[in-house]
Amino acid sequence: RQQVTGYGYADPNNFWGIERRMAAGSFTDLSNVNVEASPIDGFIGHGDLVALLHNSTASYLYTEPGYAAPVTSKYSEVSVVSNTSSEATHQNILWVVEIVKPEKRMADGRIHPLGTPIRLRNLVSNCLLLTTSDQLDKDWGWGQSEMACDGNTPASTDSALHLWTIERHVNKALPKTNLGRHMSSSFLRDFGVLNRQMWLTNNALIPDHDKHNVLESDPISWPFLVYPMRMVGWDDRSIKYLEVGNPLLWWGSALACLVFPLQLFYWLCAWRRGIIAAKWRSGEFRDYIDGALILWGGWAFHYLPFFLMGRVTYLHHYLPALYFAILFLAYQVYHFSAWYLSEKSTRRLLFVATGAVAFVFWWFSPLTFGWDKPIKDLWGMRWASSWPVYEDPFDF
């Protein structure tokens, strides 16, 4: 037998052939079910008896009492058996289809892609196929979801763990159709389901700390651009892109955002002691603080939550926070120039800063727009030892 695991993304191993063995109402108990009979024609509907043949391995979905699931031992193990083995003639490969709360326009007793949630109840064990929400060991289960069969559920259960939906259906004997003509659902319900699914999917993307992935990076490294990300292959003949950004803006905005809490603490103390009130015009300090808190808060709310996440993170997750950080940097430069520099000096600072930012953008533009020559022809692109411009420091 082979183990069965759950994988939540498009993959050739997700495809199963569904064989309709007996129609609903044509069998009463195990004694009048012939496993070796050929599949019958017709749409699959509520109460039909089916066998699920895994396309890639030509194996039937199988379960039997007495074998516990590998992680959640209160459930039965689910496996597959080769279609040429003797176990493929056991009634344990047969499952009863149970339709549960179909979409309004699809309540015709048949199974439709996307719009018809179903349960699969094993004919012999009377257990429901489910995903337990537990992850298998990464060494032998690749960290994928555990599949099992639950024999302790009432016939009326509609728990999400026991429900299955066909996301894609291919059958050359049926004409192609537009599913949109058959779908009818609530916007608010779909909105809730979609956001819940995005939340579950994101939390399932857990990094493997035993392996180094050159694309992943921790949030603490983002503000100072410690690990720019290679977007493609790096051989001499390919077009190379590096997610590097403008270092002056990244580093400058990071310093401005990280120093601001100390700056705010100092100024609040000075304000309480009356130092700021005597130095600034009426309302000027309050106007500055209001604007600074909005921009700094936008940076913090888009950046700090990533430290609480267990999912895989990448450098581009910092881009929404970077937008606020750059605005905050410009805000700080403007106010400090107005307070401490003359108008002439402020104008000079503006031209110098704009020119420097434009020059650095031009300097790194080959890696932004794509470089199709050997990377060694680009001189001076590695401004930090951790940047994988000329070589990958984690390449073994």
C-alpha angles and dihedrals in degrees: 000000000000127000120249119221135182120243119182101204137071109284136148089241090065094072122101132178113228115213116197104217103171135005122243112276095019094099130050105178142351093280095072097044116101109196094191094057116114119258115268129228126251142076116302111247144167112309096015120139114235142173121214115220116195106228100211097049103025089233133140124234106250141180137167136176119263098049114092123213112261097247109012100048095186088074130065123255119258119208141150129247126203115262088233096053126097090246089065086073093057119104088234089087091064123096131187114227116227118187114214124196100327123199112279097254092044099055093115098113093258130107115252127184114262096352103066119066111199141185123218113214118190111238096220104034096034088220128137122240110239146159109239096208088237122120124233122233111282092228096060104009100037090232090287127144121284117244121205145151120251115211096174100071127106119243091251099055117130098177112157089235090065097044125095132190128197105231098182130021126191120185122153090200093064128069119245115256140183108252091201089074090060101040124095122163143143118275092216092048092049090046091054094044093048095050092045091051092049089051092050093045093050093049090050092061095089118169121237105232092192089068130052115228112196090209097055124082137174121247092242090066097051105080093055095040094238097161115029110194127240107227098196143003118313106215120128095255099049128085105254126211125183121193093221108130124195108314094205092058095041095048095038094049091045092054092046093051096044095047095046097082090055090045091049092049092051094048094047089053090048091047091052089052092050096245095120094043090059094046104044133053119259112287094002095109093047092050090051094048093049093053094042093051092051093053096038090046090053089054093047096047092050095045114030097058089067088071088064095051124097095197128103111280132202136192094255090063085077095060097092090050090045090058090061092040092057091047089050091050091053090046091053094046091050095051097042090049091050092049103041108021135064120245091256093050091047091055091050091049090051093053093045094048094045091047093049093049091047092048093050090048089053091046093057096035094103089064091043099050096031134275116223099181130076110297091230088071089069109079125200099013096127107081094162131037091236094058111109095217103121099013138003109247089207096049109119 
